[in-house]
Amino acid sequence: MRRQSPGGRVLIIVPAWNEESSVGRTVGEIRSALPDLDVLVVDDGSTDSTAAKAKEAGAVVLQLSYNLGVGGAMRAGFRYALRNGYDTAVQVDADGQHDPREVPALLEKLDDADIVIGARFSGDDGYPVRGPRRWAMAVLAKVISRLSRTRLTDTTSGFRATGPRALRLFAEHYPVEYLGDTIESLVIALRAGCRITQVSARMRQRSDGHPSHRPWKASVYLFRAGFALLLALVRRWDLPVSKVAVPAAEGA
């Protein structure tokens, strides 16, 4: 029997692109920490053995024909979740930086919100981000906090729980552009009437591979993050603002 949360049936979604060295270990850790939850790895057009390693570790694998980026992979995962009767999705990165033992803390907050962020900067874990990239993250957090009317410290975190209302919205409207899976998705959710909150989460070192943002790219990140935020704020979407229905409970 699949475990129930305040948001109903839960699916763990792991977007993965060329993560053959870490995805098997990550899936194994999720299954060990959360044995009652199903795990979906979205293989985002990998050219290595990511899909095979994920299947060997016990995950269901959804293979995309070509690389769409995290946003495209997550939208595919949300659609899979919705079509297969799940009510809630939790994103966990394939590189091992997210601790699956913290997933229950995210799920518990779905009583009060539609999206729960695992925030890296809300505690004293010393997550090592400095310089322009940290400045950009701070500005993004302040703007989104003002829009949401709640204090958010880490709006670019990919460790998130998405409840029934937001899941239906994201299956249709989840953005695929740069930072769209973080910043723009939150703006979309807020404009559709969703509630966002956060819980503290610790970020670990990658179990293998290379980080997506190296230090020399920090200034570029600052510029692109600002542009992504501006685009998110000025763009118009055809959103069902008051009509994002929550699916009825089974047997209701």
Order of alpha helices (4+ residues) and beta strands (2+ residues): beta-beta-alpha-beta-alpha-beta-alpha-beta-alpha-beta-alpha-beta-alpha-alpha-beta-alpha
